Amino acid sequence: FIAAAHLLLGLAGTGDGLAGQVLAEQGATPEQARGVTVELLTADGLTAASAAEPVEALATIGIDVDDVRRRADETFGHGKFVFPRPAYISEAKRAIERSVGEAQALGHDYVGTEHMLLGLLGADDAPGPRLVTALGLDPAELRRIVLARIAG
């Protein structure tokens, strides 16, 4: 699954986007983000699910996922079929939707890492502010910094 914490982890891990640059300048490292991600997801009871679970479930009804992959590779090209697909949990979906809204509100016709970070920080009930706080950062200040950098 993909949670909001994974989105923040991705932003912290990329130095070539505005969000990654701002997070790094504020002292957030990818290693810290990884630690916070694991800690908070574990505390929330969200643990990694093995791909074996759905594969085994399908096997009980006679579907061989390896055979499906092989046939899909032959038909569509190697690696075009991925199973199971990662599921975005609702908090991550909402953060992505807010990212699009942030980009539109700023008059941008693209969604960049800066919009993703703003989307994570966008709602009080979202996990983003909690994640950023766990990194030792102030969500409101981080939002102010990102907006100032966008304004240039």
C-alpha positions as CSV (number, residue, x, y, z in Angstrom):
1,F,0.0,0.0,0.0
2,I,1.0,3.6,-0.4
3,A,0.3,6.0,2.5
4,A,0.8,9.7,2.9
5,A,4.0,8.8,4.8
6,H,5.4,7.2,1.7
7,L,4.7,10.3,-0.3
8,L,6.7,12.4,2.2
9,L,9.4,9.8,2.2
10,G,9.6,10.1,-1.6
11,L,9.7,13.9,-1.4
12,A,12.5,13.8,1.2
13,G,14.5,11.4,-0.9
14,T,14.6,13.6,-4.0
15,G,17.0,16.5,-4.0
16,D,16.2,17.8,-7.5
17,G,12.7,19.0,-6.7
18,L,11.7,22.0,-4.7
19,A,10.1,20.0,-1.9
20,G,13.2,17.9,-1.4
21,Q,15.4,20.9,-1.4
22,V,13.2,22.7,1.2
23,L,13.0,19.6,3.4
24,A,16.8,19.2,3.3
25,E,17.4,22.9,4.0
26,Q,15.1,22.5,7.1
27,G,17.2,19.5,8.2
28,A,15.0,16.6,7.2
29,T,17.0,13.7,5.8
30,P,15.8,10.7,3.8
31,E,17.0,8.5,6.7
32,Q,15.0,10.5,9.2
33,A,11.9,10.4,6.9
34,R,12.3,6.6,6.6
35,G,12.5,6.2,10.4
36,V,9.5,8.4,11.0
37,T,7.5,6.6,8.2
38,V,8.2,3.2,9.7
39,E,7.5,4.4,13.3
40,L,4.2,6.1,12.5
41,L,2.9,3.4,10.1
42,T,3.6,0.8,12.8
43,A,2.0,2.9,15.5
44,D,-1.1,3.2,13.2
45,G,-1.1,-0.6,12.7
46,L,-0.3,-0.3,9.0
47,T,2.2,-2.9,8.2
48,A,3.6,-4.1,4.9
49,A,1.4,-6.8,3.3
50,S,3.2,-9.5,1.5
51,A,2.5,-9.9,-2.2
52,A,2.2,-13.6,-1.4
53,E,-1.2,-13.1,0.3
54,P,-3.2,-12.2,-2.8
55,V,-1.2,-14.6,-5.0
56,E,-2.0,-17.4,-2.6
57,A,-5.7,-16.3,-2.5
58,L,-5.9,-16.4,-6.3
59,A,-4.2,-19.8,-6.4
60,T,-7.0,-21.3,-4.3
61,I,-9.4,-20.6,-7.1
62,G,-7.0,-21.9,-9.8
63,I,-5.3,-18.7,-11.0
64,D,-1.6,-19.0,-11.5
65,V,-0.3,-15.4,-11.3
66,D,3.2,-16.4,-12.6
67,D,1.5,-17.9,-15.7
68,V,-0.6,-14.7,-16.1
69,R,2.6,-12.6,-15.8
70,R,4.4,-14.7,-18.4
71,R,1.5,-14.5,-20.8
72,A,1.1,-10.8,-20.2
73,D,4.8,-10.3,-20.9
74,E,4.5,-12.2,-24.2
75,T,1.4,-10.2,-25.2
76,F,2.2,-6.7,-23.9
77,G,5.9,-6.7,-23.3
78,H,8.1,-7.5,-20.4
79,G,7.1,-5.8,-17.1
80,K,3.9,-4.2,-18.4
81,F,1.8,-6.4,-16.0
82,V,2.4,-5.8,-12.3
83,F,0.5,-7.7,-9.6
84,P,-0.5,-6.9,-7.1
85,R,-0.6,-3.2,-7.8
86,P,0.1,-0.9,-4.8
87,A,-3.1,0.4,-3.3
88,Y,-3.2,4.0,-2.3
89,I,-4.9,4.3,1.0
90,S,-7.5,7.1,1.4
91,E,-5.1,9.5,3.1
92,A,-2.6,9.3,0.2
93,K,-5.4,9.8,-2.3
94,R,-6.6,12.9,-0.5
95,A,-3.1,14.3,-0.3
96,I,-2.7,13.8,-4.1
97,E,-6.0,15.4,-4.7
98,R,-5.0,18.4,-2.5
99,S,-1.8,18.6,-4.4
100,V,-3.7,19.1,-7.6
101,G,-5.8,21.7,-5.9
102,E,-2.7,23.5,-4.6
103,A,-1.3,23.6,-8.1
104,Q,-4.5,25.0,-9.6
105,A,-4.9,27.6,-6.8
106,L,-1.4,28.8,-7.7
107,G,-2.3,29.0,-11.4
108,H,0.1,26.2,-12.3
109,D,-0.7,23.8,-15.1
110,Y,1.5,21.0,-13.6
111,V,1.9,19.3,-10.3
112,G,5.4,19.4,-8.9
113,T,7.0,18.2,-5.7
114,E,6.2,21.6,-4.2
115,H,2.5,21.0,-4.8
116,M,2.8,17.5,-3.4
117,L,4.3,18.9,-0.2
118,L,1.7,21.5,0.1
119,G,-1.0,18.9,-0.4
120,L,0.5,16.8,2.4
121,L,0.3,19.9,4.7
122,G,-3.1,21.0,3.5
123,A,-5.5,19.7,6.1
124,D,-5.5,19.6,9.8
125,D,-6.9,16.1,9.9
126,A,-4.3,14.8,7.4
127,P,-1.3,12.8,8.5
128,G,1.1,15.2,6.7
129,P,1.3,17.7,9.5
130,R,1.9,14.9,12.0
131,L,4.6,13.4,9.8
132,V,6.4,16.8,9.4
133,T,6.1,17.5,13.1
134,A,7.7,14.0,13.8
135,L,10.6,15.2,11.6
136,G,11.0,18.2,14.0
137,L,9.6,20.7,11.5
138,D,6.7,23.1,11.9
139,P,4.0,22.4,9.2
140,A,2.9,26.0,9.0
141,E,6.4,27.3,8.7
142,L,7.2,24.7,6.1
143,R,4.2,25.7,4.1
144,R,5.2,29.4,4.3
145,I,8.7,28.6,3.1
146,V,7.5,26.5,0.2
147,L,5.0,29.3,-0.9
148,A,7.8,31.9,-0.6
149,R,10.1,29.8,-2.8
150,I,7.3,29.4,-5.4
151,A,6.7,33.1,-5.4
152,G,10.4,33.5,-6.1
